[in-house]
């Protein structure tokens, strides 16, 4: 049986639901990262769980050598098409974060837009940090952009409805145990499709501890794409820049 992300990320509706996560937002995050690391065009970056390639493409446009990995062939095809339109050379790889094998070394690894916490247990989720550390050169960086679990718990929108491209999209959210669960119901021309998202809620201290245990040093922590310092109660995101 396919896991929820294998099914959902391979649908054409996925990008409709996340249409607000656009290139301008991605560009702001990339700029924040590059302003706080010491890498330069020509260096090697790996984007772990690249999705449709928003961040990978911007890094490539800035002159970095980019490798981009994702499990969804659907999203990778969208990323490949966009990169080709822009005449950008990006090495796209279809692979699972839990067991990918890459012999190359990189000057920075990134995991952006809450592409973390999808798996059922901590060992599988935290394997990302071990894998990132293993593919990094010395004096390199690992960056994770994840939601602030406390902010999510305090500000969860339980129900929302949208009409997008002729589709009625209903989203129902709840926190069950230590996971935030979202049910997505999509109605089109009398037919209904149902999908689920389930993401583990990790606190800032859990993330920091897990990253440090994999041999990475915390260098900076931000709370939004504008570069505000992380505040447990008010920051919507936690963006951790660590170094090896």
N, C-alpha and C positions, 0 to 999 in steps of 0.2 A: 504493500500500500504506500502510495506516495505521501511524503510529508507535506504539510500545508504550504510551505514556501515553494516547493517544486511545482505544485499545481497553480497557485495564485500568481506567481511571477511569470508564468508562461502564458498568461491570458492577455488579450488585447485591452481589457478593461483596466488593468493595473495602472498604466500610465495616466488614464483618465482620472482615477481616484486621487493620484498624487500629482496632478497637473500644476499645483501651486509650487511644487518643488522644482523651480525652473533654473535656467542657466545663470540668471542674475544672482540667485541665492548661492549657487555653486561657486560662482566667481568670487563672491565675498568670502566664502570659507577658504578657498584656495589662497586668496590674498592674505588672509589672516595667518594661514600656515606658513607661507613663504616669508612673511615678515618676521617669523619667530624661529626659523631654522637657518642653518648656514649651508645651504646647497645652492648650486647655480646651474644654468642651462647646460645641457650635456651630461648631467648626472642622471642616475638611474632610479626610477620610482616604480614601485609595484602597488597597484590599487586592488586591495583584497575585498571582493564583493563589489565590483564596479557598477553593477546594474546596467542601465542604458548608457553609461559612459560619460555622464555630465562632467565629472571632475577629471577623469582621465584625459578627455579632449582638451580641457583648459590647460592642464599640465603640459600636454604635447604642444599646444599652441605657444606656450612660453619657452619651448625649446628643450624640454626634458625628454629623455628616453623612457617611454612608458610601457610597462607590461600591465595588463588588466585582466583580472580573473573573476569569473562568476559561474554559478551553477546553472543559471537560466539561459538556455540557448536562444529563447525569444528576445530577451533583453540584450544579449550579446550581438544578435543580428542587427538590432536597431543601432547599437553602438558602432558596429562595423560599417554600416551604411552611412552614418553621420560622419565618421572619420574619413571615409573614402570621399565623401562630398567635399570635405575640407582639405583633401590631399594630405592627410596626416598618417604617419606610419606608427601604429600602435600594435603591440603584440597581444591580441586577445586570446585568452585561454579558457576553455570550458572545463571547470573543475570544482570539486567540493572543498570548502575551507577546511574540513576535518582531515583530509588525507591527500592534499595536493603535494606534488614533488617537483621542485624547481631547483636546478643546479646553479643558476645565476645568483649573484649577490647584488644588493641594492643599497643606495644611499638613503632612501626613505621608503617606508611602507605605510600605507594609509588604509583605514577602514572607516568609511564615512556614511552619514545619513542613517544612523541606527541600523547598520547591517551586521548586528551582533545580538546574541541572546536568543537566537531562534531555536536552538537545540534544547533537548529535554533535560540535560544534566550539566553540571558545572564543568566537568572534565572535558566534554565536547566543546562547550562554549569557550573555555579558557585555552583550549588548544590553539586558538587563533594567536594568542600572545606568544606561545612557544614557537609557532610556525613563523611568525613575523620576526622574532628575534633570530631565528636560525638562518633567515635569508638576508640579514643585514650585514653590511660591512662594518668595520670598526668606525667609531665617530659618526654614526648614522642615527636615523630617527624613526620612531614609530608614532603615528598619530591616530587616535580614535575619536570619532565624533558620535556621541550616543545621547539619548535623552536623559535628563535629570529625573531619576525615579521618584524622588519626593515631589518634585513639581508636577509630574504626571499624576501622582496619587491625589494631590491637593486640587488639581485643576481639570480633572478628567471630564470631558464632554461625553455624556452617556449616550446621546442620540443625535444624529444629524441626517439631513436629507438634501440631495442635490439632483438637479436635472442636467446631465452632461451628454452632449451629442445624441440626444434622443433617448438616453437611458436614465431611468430613475435609480439613483444609488442611495441606499439606506445603510448607515453605519451604526452599529450598536456596540458600545464599549463597556467593559467591566474589568475590575481587578479581582482575580480569583487566586487565592494563595499568594505566591510571589511572581505572578505573571499578569500582564495586561492582555486581555483577550478582546479581539475585535471581530465581529461578524459583519460581513459585507453582503448585502442583498441587492442584486442588480436586476431590474425589470426592463425588458425590451420587447415591444410588440406582443404582449401577452405571455411571454416566457420569463421565467425567473431562474437566476443562477445564484448560488450561495458559496461564499468562500470564508475562510477564517484566517486570522493572524493571531499568533501567540508568541509574545516576547517576554523573556525573563527580565524582571526588575532588579537590577543590581545597583546598590548604593555607591556613592562616590568612594567610600572607604573600601568596599569590596573590590572595585575596579582597580584602585591604586595598589592594594595589596597583591592582587593577582598579577598585575603588570610587573611590579617590583620583584616578585618571586621568579619571574622569567628572565632576570638579569638586565632589566631596563630601569633607568633612572628617571624619575619624574622631573621634568624641566619647567613646565608651565601648565596651568589649567585655566581655561576660559569657560564662560557661561553662556555665550551666544556668539553669533557670527561677526558681531561688531567688535569683539575683543574685550568685552567686559570681564573682569575677574569673576571666577565662579563663586556664586553664593547659593548655599544649599536651599534656601527658601524661595528665592526669586528667579534663579537662572533656569530657563527652559531646557538648556542643554548642558552637557559636560564634554568639553573638548580637551583631551589630555595629550600633551606633547611630551614624549619621553625619548631618551637617548641611550645609545649603546656605546 
